C-alpha cells in the first residue's frame, strides 16, 4: 500500500468514528429535549426509562461539578444530574453563564 492510500484510509476511519460518536451524542441530546418537553425540567426519571429510549450513558460532551458528591453531565447544551438511579434533567443557561467568572484585578 502506498503512503497516500495509507493516510487516506487512516483519516477516513477516524472521521467515521467521530461521525458515529457525534450521532450518539445528538441522539442523547434529542432524548433529553423530548423529556423536557414531556414534563417540567425539574421532573426526574429512572435511569431504566432513559435506557429504554436509547440513551447511551457512556457518552457526554462535558461535566460540571454540581455539588460535593454529584456532577452535571452534558450532551452539548442539555444536561442531567444522576442521584442513585434517578435522573434530573437540567437545561442550563447559555454557556457563558456556566463558565467560571474571571475577576479583574
Steps between C-alpha positions, in 0.01 A plus 500: 500500500640838409541774758217709357249212517609420858439854625173529307371180659617609844328840467178338374487259795547782751233712332255208511565453872441871569179485294380196697566666837336824386189304397480344847544840669230657282267211581563548875431874469181433307376260769569754776318774307201270443481430873518872579208560262305208652520635856646775706878537485514425874328160459710190545504164324643160578820406321324199345245729332777688321676179402175370346485817289851426371701736722871405512635598842860434396506804269501867600665820386600637840430494873469776757531453878151547643537429869744314722392156383344559160586652169285615213556304181433675169426408141584831339271755669256266680604310808391279783584419858491141617434422865479126556277380214305826464585738216409868524534684172635853506482756228787738573532867435710589197853366519645837597307491827636155588867585461688625806503876518845657490526798729701797378790596726 
